Amino acid sequence: MTSAASAALDATARAARWRRRVLDALGRPGTRLAGLYCSHNGDDDRVVIHALIAEAASIARISEHLDADATGRIAYPALSPGVPAAFWYERALHDLSGVIPVGHPRLERLLLPPNVIDDPPRPGRAVPQQQSRLHGVDELGPVDLQSPGIFSLPYGPVRSGVSESIEFLIETPGEDIPYLTIRPHYKHRGLAKRFEGLTPSDAVLVAERVEGVATVAHALAFSHAVENAAHIDVPDLGKAVRVIHAELERIATHLDVVAGLCEAAGLAVAVARFTWHKENIMRLVSALCGNRFGRSVVVPGGVADSPQLTGGQIADALTTITDRVRSDRDELMDTSTFLDRLRGTGRLDPGSAARHGALGPIGRACAVSNDCRIDRAYDDYREFGMRVSAHDTGGDVLARLNMRWQEMDTSTELIIRAARRLSDRSGERFATVPDSIPDGVGLGWAEAAAGEVLYSVHFRGGLIERCFARSPALHNLLLFRHAFGSDIFTDFAFIEASFGLSYAGVAM
């Protein structure tokens, strides 16, 4: 046997062992796939594949080197046939790293336009000079249903209102939606490349812009990864401020979902009321820090500055807003025409939700309780001793709405408790500045309104070498296509609004 053949066999065996280790880890109770990505060593053909496994109290990373074969191809045996949650991860990994998951059931492009033939920039490599071009949608892609009367309807990427750019390819006989293909690549901005070579203090600004609706959550998850790598603790006052901003962001996002459901139902007064409540929350955030989205508040090591309101002022303002929200909530949930459109619509099977790793309210509405504020508590959530997240078994639009109502009540309670701590801790430090960051990998997470945000950040020489940022939408948007059981076109707006998805978080 030649040395080249021996090396190829060794590489194949390593990839198979890595797959077995991942499957063994996922076979343990209470575990799920939380991430999958590759890191590259400069222009070397060798890459490292990383699987992130969510466990009861931590995130485990299982890594292995992959070598190119004689033809230059880098491959490994796909996880997707046995792990449904890996389906989109492996398509994204193939797009951005060029690694081939052998045996993947549908290895199409996910994050990059299907018609663009330019070589995508690999992690760790310089961005090739490319010319911007616009491509019309001139192909519908593979058709999954072969039956008389079935036709394909592209819905998007430009749609009514101000919704994000995304294309849904609907295969339908006319009213039902038996199959849905999702194309999120229109929002791809190359953010993973933008992290490379930055210092943590600069990179947190990029993290805040991955998803506008989850600015604070992404900044938190990134900062937790930096703090994990640098082995530093956040001062108590900084922890309290972080909780206040994270929970205000959660309330604002949930109110936006409620307004979206009201708009789908044509309830103009309810839309006006709940968008007004959201506006008041965002004005409270602006009064706290000077930015409606809470940007430039969370930094590695703590927070940038003290709030511009006292703890008492925060609690009083929030109580006024939430009292109004609860009054309107009671009116809305007593509107039978509204509830009739939600009940039984967009039902997700709990088993499918668990297999795909459903996160946030989407999972909790199917009795899949993943909440890293509880499971892997951080900042002041450790001190608050949060009760177990409420969950439902209905799995429909109404169940998802009920989860959001309950989470808003919990968020209000947490903010008031954190606001009291501000008064008790006046004069303390708000941040611990890391002296240096050793080479290695830091893991961090935070619970956004839509679910768990996860960061795996590789450092070399104090700079970021690779940043894997994962939004909850990468799990939940994949499940969106499974929510159309007996539903029809007029249910689409309700189901989409109830998911509360950010397409930018998928496309990165």
Stockholm file with secondary structure:
# STOCKHOLM 1.0

chainA/1-508         MTSAASAALDATARAARWRRRVLDALGRPGTRLAGLYCSHNGDDDRVVIHALIAEAASIARISEHLDADATGRIAYPALSPGVPAAFWYERALHDLSGVIPVGHPRLERLLLPPNVIDDPPRPGRAVPQQQSRLHGVDELGPVDLQSPGIFSLPYGPVRSGVSESIEFLIETPGEDIPYLTIRPHYKHRGLAKRFEGLTPSDAVLVAERVEGVATVAHALAFSHAVENAAHIDVPDLGKAVRVIHAELERIATHLDVVAGLCEAAGLAVAVARFTWHKENIMRLVSALCGNRFGRSVVVPGGVADSPQLTGGQIADALTTITDRVRSDRDELMDTSTFLDRLRGTGRLDPGSAARHGALGPIGRACAVSNDCRIDRAYDDYREFGMRVSAHDTGGDVLARLNMRWQEMDTSTELIIRAARRLSDRSGERFATVPDSIPDGVGLGWAEAAAGEVLYSVHFRGGLIERCFARSPALHNLLLFRHAFGSDIFTDFAFIEASFGLSYAGVAM
#=GR chainA/1-508 SS CCHHHHHHHHHHHHHHHHHHHHHHHHTSTTCEEEEEEEEECTTCSCEEEEEEEECSSCEEEEEEEECCCTTSCCEEECSTTTCGGGHHHHHHHHHHHCCEEETCSCCCCSSSCTTCCSCCCCTTSCCCCCCCCCCCCCCCCCCCCCCTTCEEEEECSSCSTTCCCCEEEEEESSSBCCEEEEECGGGCCCHHHHHTTCCHHHHHHHHTTSCGGGHHHHHHHHHHHHHHHHTCCCCHHHHHHHHHHHHHHHHHHHHHHHHHHHHHTTCHHHHHHHHHHHHHHHHHHHHHHSCTTCTTCEETTEESSCCSSCHHHHHHHHHHHHHHHHHHHHHHTTCHHHHHHHTTTTCCCHHHHHHTTCCHHHHHTTTCCCCHHHHTCCTTHHHHTCCCCCCCSCCSHHHHHHHHHHHHHHHHHHHHHHHHHHHHTTTCCSBCCCSCCCSEEEEEEEEETTEEEEEEEEEETTEEEEEEEECTHHHHHHHHGGGCSSCBGGGHHHHHHHHTCCHHHHHC
#=GC SS_cons         CCHHHHHHHHHHHHHHHHHHHHHHHHTSTTCEEEEEEEEECTTCSCEEEEEEEECSSCEEEEEEEECCCTTSCCEEECSTTTCGGGHHHHHHHHHHHCCEEETCSCCCCSSSCTTCCSCCCCTTSCCCCCCCCCCCCCCCCCCCCCCTTCEEEEECSSCSTTCCCCEEEEEESSSBCCEEEEECGGGCCCHHHHHTTCCHHHHHHHHTTSCGGGHHHHHHHHHHHHHHHHTCCCCHHHHHHHHHHHHHHHHHHHHHHHHHHHHHTTCHHHHHHHHHHHHHHHHHHHHHHSCTTCTTCEETTEESSCCSSCHHHHHHHHHHHHHHHHHHHHHHTTCHHHHHHHTTTTCCCHHHHHHTTCCHHHHHTTTCCCCHHHHTCCTTHHHHTCCCCCCCSCCSHHHHHHHHHHHHHHHHHHHHHHHHHHHHTTTCCSBCCCSCCCSEEEEEEEEETTEEEEEEEEEETTEEEEEEEECTHHHHHHHHGGGCSSCBGGGHHHHHHHHTCCHHHHHC
//
